[in-house]
Amino acid sequence: MNRLLLWSVARLAPVWQRLGADPRALRLILASKMKIGDRSLKMMGQTRGKSSDYTILIYCLLFIFGSILVFLYLAIDDKATAVGMIFTFISVYLGFMLVTEMTDTLFDTRDLTLLYSRPVTDATLSLSRGLYVYLFASKFVLPLTIPLGLALLYLAPLLVPVYALLCVLLTVIVVSMTLGLYLTLLRRMSPDRLRRVMGYLQVVLTTLFIVLYQLPNLINLTDSGDGVFDLRIVGTAWGFCWPGFWLGGVWDSVTYFGARPLSLVQGLLGIGAAAVGVRYYVSQGSNYGSQLMGVRIAGSEPADDSPEKNLTPVFFARYRNWWGRLTTRTGPERGSYRFNAALMTRDFNYKQQVYPGLLIPLLIAVGFAGQRLVAGGDPLGPGGVITSLYIFAILIVSPLVSARLSENFRAGWVWQTNPVERLNPILYGQLMAVVGLFFVPVGLVVYVCVGIVAGAGVFDDILLSLAAILLASILFQYTERSLPFSQEKNAGGFQAIGPMFLILFLGSLAGLAHYGLTFIPYGVALGTVVAWVVCLLALRGLRR
């Protein structure tokens, strides 16, 4: 695939020349970077053989997800809206990957020493970074978009070239907007301030991508009440909310020859966004190398000896201390709680991975409650209540998985300076930190929203689901016996995948069992008592 993408870049040599770059140097730099990127995938998969093994696995998973998107195209009557929603999902995935994985690549300075010994212009250097991110992203977008392309070969062969062009435009829009924003910050801010702002920006952008991903599922935009099949976004005012629907406007304009004026405007907006994004990114590339050396994110930089300001709100700090005194004993439990709570509230990488995910149950609960308050209607049924409650399990599993990993994993030697006799108190303190910092505050909002939607009769359902989720988290601590923040990020994540999927699978079974108990008189009440007894016994065992 690398050769195909590099061949495509070589065909556009006149364009790169007009932008001030050297096409031959650009291709050589890209070839080297993509080879290094493939080797990084090999390290991520921890494979000893060819790096293609792990890469093929990723492509297959993305192809399966892309095949699911074909059913979305078939299910929605308005095909322009269907294409817009598919592009929205893909753009969210792509934007999430850019924000979480490719930021360090854009600001990496390790290759500048070699490149600056050659006659490489800033335009070539800037374009090489942007094109590398674009090509690397394209390798993951292709498996997502190929299934629908194959379906269109059968359903509407004449629209396949339009679809291919829209896929290219979508990738250009997302990449150029993200990288253009980062380069703007690079030119406008001092290096020290930029490093801190980028950490918060990654959290904000990741949160935004998740919100926009969930938004179409929470808002009923149809007037007919027939659900997703009659959904129409492209060609309405809602179509301006995200670039994926702009490209749906191009599809609609081609299909209906501009019959819907708003679709035509949205299509022109999508094409213009791609052109403006590329031009803006190139315009921000002057003095790129010299400014980049000031940041040195991936390199070594002198430590900041100035004391860090405590920006934690007073109320939250008091609540955190109170929760620690309430749930942990003095000694290893309390020390582990304070250690984990401090890193969970200060570490940028941890915030970036965990905090946006907290919005998923919040969005679902608040969305359901808002619809009930505004539109009224019958209370949510047992199935909907149980689904809403057990999606809440992500607030436990995701923080616990991420609390094992760290880019500074070698700092885990601190655990060996004062050897702990038993690991359980450390894991218990970590669990209480997750419960106190994430589960309790967000849970209060979620449970209130569920009560608004389903009524006061779901109190026993809330208690049963709470016991089941806490029990699942305790089982995770039993199965994943790793010290906090002591595993390498790339390697440790794969070691934790097995226990994570096990807990999520058991949580799904618990949800099904919960639903079954709703058909038995007093079944939920009896199940709640049994679940809490088992949960408290397991928690007591974890403290020993």
C-alpha positions in Angstrom: 0.0 0.0 0.0 2.9 2.3 0.7 4.0 2.1 -2.9 0.6 2.9 -4.2 0.3 6.0 -2.0 3.8 7.2 -2.8 3.1 6.7 -6.5 0.0 9.0 -6.1 2.1 11.6 -4.4 4.7 11.5 -7.3 1.9 12.1 -9.8 1.1 15.5 -8.1 4.7 16.8 -8.5 3.6 20.0 -10.3 1.3 20.8 -7.4 4.1 20.5 -4.8 6.4 22.7 -6.9 3.8 25.4 -7.0 3.5 25.2 -3.3 7.3 25.8 -3.0 8.4 22.2 -2.2 11.0 19.9 -3.8 9.0 16.9 -5.2 12.0 14.5 -5.2 13.0 15.4 -1.6 9.4 15.2 -0.6 9.0 11.7 -1.9 12.3 10.5 -0.2 11.3 11.9 3.1 7.8 10.4 2.9 9.2 6.9 1.9 11.5 7.0 5.0 8.8 8.1 7.4 6.3 5.6 6.2 8.8 2.8 6.6 9.5 3.9 10.2 5.7 4.2 10.8 5.3 0.5 9.7 8.0 -0.5 12.1 6.2 1.4 14.9 3.1 -0.8 14.1 5.3 -3.8 14.5 6.4 -2.7 17.9 2.7 -1.9 18.9 1.8 -5.5 18.0 4.9 -6.9 19.8 5.5 -9.2 16.9 8.8 -10.9 16.1 8.0 -11.7 12.5 6.9 -9.4 9.7 5.3 -6.1 10.6 2.6 -6.9 8.1 0.9 -9.4 10.4 -0.3 -6.9 12.9 -1.1 -4.3 10.1 -3.3 -6.8 8.3 -5.2 -7.5 11.5 -6.0 -3.8 11.9 -7.0 -3.5 8.2 -9.3 -6.5 8.6 -11.0 -5.1 11.7 -11.5 -1.8 9.9 -12.9 -3.6 6.9 -15.5 -5.3 9.1 -16.6 -2.0 10.6 -16.8 -0.6 7.1 -19.0 -3.4 6.1 -21.4 -2.5 8.9 -21.6 1.0 7.5 -22.9 -0.5 4.3 -26.1 -1.6 6.2 -26.5 2.0 7.3 -26.4 3.2 3.7 -29.1 0.6 2.8 -31.2 1.4 5.9 -31.6 5.1 5.4 -34.0 6.2 2.6 -32.3 9.5 2.0 -29.0 8.3 0.5 -27.3 11.7 0.8 -27.9 11.7 4.5 -26.7 8.1 4.6 -23.4 9.0 2.9 -23.1 12.1 5.2 -23.5 9.9 8.3 -21.0 7.4 7.1 -18.5 10.2 6.4 -19.3 11.7 9.8 -18.4 8.4 11.5 -15.2 8.1 9.5 -14.2 11.7 10.1 -14.7 11.2 13.9 -12.5 8.1 13.8 -9.9 9.9 11.7 -10.0 13.0 13.9 -9.7 10.9 17.1 -6.7 9.1 15.7 -5.0 12.4 14.6 -5.5 14.0 18.0 -4.5 11.0 20.1 -1.8 9.3 18.0 -0.3 11.7 15.4 0.3 14.9 17.4 3.8 13.8 18.4 4.6 13.0 14.7 3.8 16.5 13.6 6.0 18.1 16.3 8.8 15.4 16.3 12.2 17.0 16.0 14.4 13.9 15.9 14.8 14.0 12.1 15.6 17.8 11.8 19.3 17.3 12.5 19.6 15.0 9.5 17.3 17.0 7.2 18.9 20.4 8.1 22.3 19.0 6.8 20.6 18.9 3.4 19.2 21.7 1.2 15.6 21.1 2.4 13.3 24.1 2.5 10.7 24.9 5.2 7.9 24.3 2.6 9.3 20.8 1.9 9.7 20.0 5.5 6.2 21.3 6.4 4.5 19.5 3.5 6.4 16.3 4.3 4.9 16.3 7.8 1.4 17.0 6.6 1.5 14.5 3.7 2.9 11.8 5.9 0.0 12.3 8.4 -2.4 12.3 5.4 -0.9 9.1 3.9 -0.8 7.4 7.2 -4.4 8.3 7.8 -5.4 7.2 4.3 -4.0 3.7 5.0 -6.7 3.4 7.8 -9.5 5.2 5.9 -9.3 2.9 2.9 -10.4 -0.3 4.6 -13.3 1.7 6.1 -14.5 3.0 2.7 -13.8 0.1 0.4 -16.9 -2.0 1.4 -19.3 0.8 0.5 -17.4 1.4 -2.7 -17.8 -2.3 -3.6 -21.5 -2.1 -2.8 -21.9 0.9 -5.1 -20.3 -1.0 -7.9 -23.4 -3.1 -7.8 -26.0 -0.5 -6.8 -24.9 2.6 -8.6 -21.7 2.1 -10.7 -21.7 5.7 -12.0 -21.5 7.1 -8.5 -18.3 5.2 -7.6 -15.9 8.0 -8.9 -17.9 10.6 -7.0 -17.6 8.4 -3.8 -13.9 8.0 -4.3 -13.4 11.8 -4.7 -15.5 12.5 -1.6 -13.3 10.0 0.4 -10.2 12.0 -0.6 -11.9 15.3 0.2 -13.0 14.0 3.6 -9.4 13.0 4.6 -8.0 16.3 3.3 -10.5 18.3 5.3 -10.0 16.5 8.6 -6.2 16.4 8.3 -5.7 20.0 7.1 -8.1 21.4 9.7 -6.4 19.5 12.6 -2.8 20.2 11.5 -3.6 23.8 10.5 -4.8 24.4 14.0 -1.7 22.9 15.5 0.6 25.0 13.3 -1.3 28.1 14.1 -0.6 27.4 17.8 3.0 26.8 17.0 3.4 30.2 15.4 1.4 32.2 18.0 2.6 30.7 21.3 5.8 30.3 23.1 7.2 26.8 23.3 6.6 26.4 27.1 3.0 27.6 26.9 2.3 25.6 23.7 3.3 22.3 25.4 0.7 22.9 28.1 -2.0 24.2 25.8 -1.6 21.2 23.5 -2.3 18.8 26.3 -5.6 20.5 27.1 -6.4 20.9 23.4 -6.1 17.2 22.8 -8.6 16.5 25.6 -11.0 19.1 24.3 -10.8 17.9 20.7 -11.1 14.3 21.7 -14.2 15.2 23.7 -15.6 17.2 20.8 -15.2 14.2 18.4 -17.0 11.9 20.8 -19.9 14.4 21.3 -20.3 14.8 17.6 -20.2 11.0 17.2 -23.0 10.5 19.6 -25.1 13.5 18.7 -27.0 11.9 15.7 -28.0 9.0 17.9 -29.5 11.3 20.6 -31.4 13.8 18.5 -34.5 12.8 16.6 -34.3 14.9 13.5 -37.3 13.3 11.7 -40.8 14.6 11.6 -42.5 11.4 10.6 -41.6 9.5 13.7 -40.5 6.4 11.7 -37.0 6.5 13.1 -33.7 6.3 11.3 -35.1 5.1 8.0 -36.7 8.5 7.3 -33.8 10.5 8.7 -32.9 13.5 6.7 -30.0 15.8 7.6 -28.3 16.8 4.3 -30.3 19.6 2.6 -31.5 20.9 6.0 -30.0 23.4 8.5 -28.6 20.4 10.5 -26.4 19.6 7.5 -24.1 22.5 8.3 -23.0 21.0 11.7 -20.2 18.7 10.5 -18.0 18.3 7.4 -19.3 14.8 6.7 -22.7 16.2 5.9 -21.1 18.9 3.7 -19.8 16.1 1.5 -23.2 14.5 1.6 -24.4 17.7 0.0 -22.0 17.1 -2.9 -23.5 13.6 -3.3 -27.0 15.1 -3.2 -26.2 17.7 -5.7 -24.8 15.2 -8.1 -27.7 12.8 -7.6 -30.4 15.4 -8.0 -28.5 17.9 -10.1 -28.8 20.6 -7.5 -32.5 20.3 -6.9 -32.1 21.1 -3.2 -30.5 24.5 -2.7 -29.2 23.8 0.8 -27.5 20.6 -0.4 -25.7 22.6 -3.1 -24.5 25.2 -0.6 -23.3 22.4 1.7 -21.5 20.7 -1.2 -19.7 23.9 -2.1 -18.8 24.4 1.5 -17.2 20.9 1.6 -15.1 21.5 -1.5 -14.1 24.9 -0.4 -13.1 23.6 3.1 -10.7 21.2 1.5 -9.0 23.8 -0.7 -8.9 26.4 2.0 -7.5 23.9 4.5 -4.6 22.9 2.3 -3.7 26.5 1.5 -3.9 27.6 5.1 -1.7 24.7 6.2 0.9 25.6 3.6 0.8 29.3 4.5 1.6 28.4 8.2 4.7 26.4 7.2 7.2 29.3 7.0 10.0 29.0 9.5 8.5 25.7 10.4 11.8 24.0 11.3 13.2 26.8 13.5 9.9 27.1 15.5 9.7 23.4 15.8 13.1 23.2 17.5 11.8 25.4 20.3 9.1 22.9 21.2 11.1 19.7 21.1 8.2 17.6 22.3 9.7 14.3 21.3 13.2 15.2 22.2 14.8 15.9 25.5 14.1 19.2 27.2 15.3 20.8 30.4 13.0 20.2 33.4 10.9 23.0 34.6 12.0 23.7 38.2 9.3 26.2 38.9 6.7 24.9 41.3 3.5 23.8 39.6 0.4 25.7 40.6 -2.4 23.7 42.1 -5.4 24.3 39.8 -7.7 21.8 41.4 -10.9 23.4 42.6 -11.1 23.6 46.4 -14.4 21.7 46.6 -13.1 18.8 44.5 -9.9 18.6 46.5 -11.8 18.4 49.7 -14.2 15.8 48.2 -11.2 13.8 47.0 -9.6 13.8 50.5 -12.9 13.0 52.2 -13.5 10.0 49.9 -10.0 8.7 50.5 -10.5 8.8 54.3 -13.9 7.2 54.0 -13.0 4.3 51.8 -9.3 3.5 52.5 -7.2 2.6 55.6 -4.0 4.3 56.6 -1.0 2.6 54.9 -0.7 1.1 51.5 -4.4 1.6 50.7 -4.3 5.3 51.4 -1.0 5.8 49.7 -2.1 4.0 46.6 -5.3 6.0 46.5 -3.4 9.3 46.8 -0.9 8.3 44.2 -3.5 7.2 41.6 -5.8 10.2 42.3 -2.9 12.6 41.8 -1.9 11.1 38.4 -5.5 10.7 37.2 -6.1 14.4 37.7 -2.7 15.7 36.4 -1.4 13.4 33.7 -2.3 14.8 30.2 -2.1 11.4 28.5 -4.4 9.8 31.0 -6.9 12.7 30.7 -6.8 12.4 26.9 -7.6 8.7 27.0 -10.2 8.6 29.8 -12.0 11.9 30.2 -13.7 12.1 26.8 -15.1 8.6 27.3 -16.9 9.8 30.4 -19.3 11.7 28.2 -20.7 8.6 26.5 -23.0 7.6 29.4 -23.7 11.2 30.2 -24.8 12.0 26.6 -27.0 9.0 26.5 -28.7 9.7 29.8 -29.0 13.4 29.4 -30.3 12.9 25.8 -33.0 10.5 26.9 -34.0 12.7 29.8 -34.1 15.8 27.7 -36.3 14.1 25.1 -38.6 13.0 27.9 -38.8 16.4 29.5 -39.3 18.3 26.2 -41.5 15.8 24.2 -43.1 13.9 27.1 -44.3 10.4 26.2 -44.3 7.0 28.0 -41.5 6.1 30.4 -38.5 4.2 29.1 -39.1 0.5 29.1 -37.1 -2.1 31.1 -34.7 -2.9 28.2 -33.9 0.8 27.6 -33.3 1.4 31.3 -31.0 -1.6 31.7 -29.0 -0.7 28.5 -28.5 2.9 29.8 -27.4 1.6 33.2 -24.9 -1.0 32.0 -23.3 1.3 29.4 -22.2 3.1 32.6 -19.7 0.3 33.1 -17.3 2.1 30.8 -16.7 4.6 33.7 -15.0 1.8 35.6 -13.2 -0.4 32.9 -11.7 2.4 30.8 -10.0 4.3 33.8 -8.7 1.1 35.3 -7.1 -0.1 32.0 -5.5 3.3 31.4 -4.3 3.5 35.0 -1.9 0.6 34.3 -0.1 2.3 31.4 2.3 5.2 31.2 4.8 6.7 28.7 7.1 7.1 31.7 6.6 3.5 32.8 10.3 3.3 33.9 9.3 5.6 36.8 7.5 2.5 38.2 10.7 1.7 40.2 9.3 3.8 43.0 7.1 0.8 43.9 10.3 -1.2 44.5 11.9 1.3 46.9 9.5 0.3 49.7 8.4 -3.2 48.7 4.8 -3.9 49.5 4.0 -7.2 51.2 0.7 -7.7 49.3 -0.5 -6.3 46.0 -4.2 -6.2 46.9 -4.1 -3.0 49.0 -2.5 -1.2 46.1 -5.1 -2.4 43.7 -7.9 -1.6 46.2 -6.6 2.0 46.6 -6.5 2.3 42.8 -10.1 1.0 42.5 -11.3 3.5 45.1 -9.6 6.3 43.2 -11.5 5.4 40.0 -14.8 5.0 41.9 -14.4 8.3 43.7 -13.1 10.4 40.9 -15.2 9.2 38.0 -18.0 6.7 39.0 -19.6 8.7 41.8 -19.7 12.2 40.3 -20.8 11.1 36.8 -23.1 8.4 38.3 -25.1 10.9 40.2 -26.0 12.7 37.0 -26.7 9.5 35.1 -28.9 8.0 37.8 -30.9 11.2 38.1 -31.5 11.3 34.4 -32.5 7.6 34.3 -34.9 8.3 37.2 -36.4 11.2 35.1 -36.8 9.0 32.1 -38.0 5.8 33.7 -39.6 7.0 37.0 -38.9 6.2 40.6 -39.7 2.5 40.1 -36.2 1.8 38.7 -34.5 2.4 42.1 -33.9 -1.4 42.6 -32.6 -1.6 39.0 -30.1 1.1 39.7 -28.9 -0.7 42.9 -28.6 -4.1 41.0 -26.6 -2.6 38.1 -24.4 -0.7 40.5 -23.5 -3.9 42.4 -22.9 -5.7 39.1 -20.6 -3.0 37.7 -18.6 -2.7 41.0 -18.3 -6.5 41.0 -17.0 -6.4 37.4 -14.4 -3.9 38.4 -13.2 -6.0 41.4 -12.9 -9.0 39.0 -10.7 -6.8 36.7 -8.4 -6.0 39.6 -8.2 -9.7 40.4 -7.3 -10.7 36.8 -5.0 -7.8 35.8 -2.4 -7.8 38.5 -0.2 -4.9 37.5 1.1 -2.0 39.5 -0.3 1.4 38.7 1.2 3.3 35.8 4.1 0.8 35.5 3.5 -0.7 32.1 4.8 0.6 28.8 1.9 2.2 26.9 2.3 0.2 23.7 3.0 -3.2 25.3 0.8 -3.0 28.4 -2.4 -2.1 26.5 -2.4 -5.4 24.7 -1.8 -7.3 28.0 -4.9 -5.6 29.5 -7.1 -6.3 26.5 -7.9 -9.8 27.6 -9.2 -9.0 31.1 -11.0 -5.9 29.7 -13.0 -7.9 27.2 -13.6 -10.5 29.8 -15.2 -8.0 32.1 -17.2 -6.3 29.4 -18.5 -9.7 28.3 -19.4 -10.6 31.9 -21.1 -7.2 32.2 -23.2 -7.9 29.1 -24.2 -11.3 30.6 -25.1 -9.5 33.9 -27.3 -7.1 31.9 -29.1 -10.0 30.2 -29.6 -11.7 33.5 -30.9 -8.4 34.9 -33.4 -8.1 32.1 -34.5 -11.7 32.7 -35.2 -11.0 36.4 -37.7 -8.2 35.4 -40.1 -11.0 34.3 -39.9 -12.7 37.7 -42.0 -11.3 40.6 -39.5 -9.7 43.1 -36.7 -11.0 40.9 -34.9 -7.7 40.7 -35.1 -7.2 44.5 -33.8 -10.6 45.3 -31.1 -10.3 42.6 -30.0 -6.9 44.2 -29.6 -8.5 47.6 -27.5 -11.4 46.2 -25.4 -9.1 44.0 -24.5 -6.8 46.9 -23.6 -9.7 49.2 -21.3 -11.1 46.6 -19.9 -7.7 45.7 -19.1 -6.8 49.4 -17.5 -10.2 49.9 -15.3 -9.8 46.8 -14.4 -6.3 48.0 -13.4 -7.6 51.4 -11.2 -10.2 49.7 -9.5 -7.6 47.7 -8.5 -5.7 50.8 -6.8 -8.7 52.4 
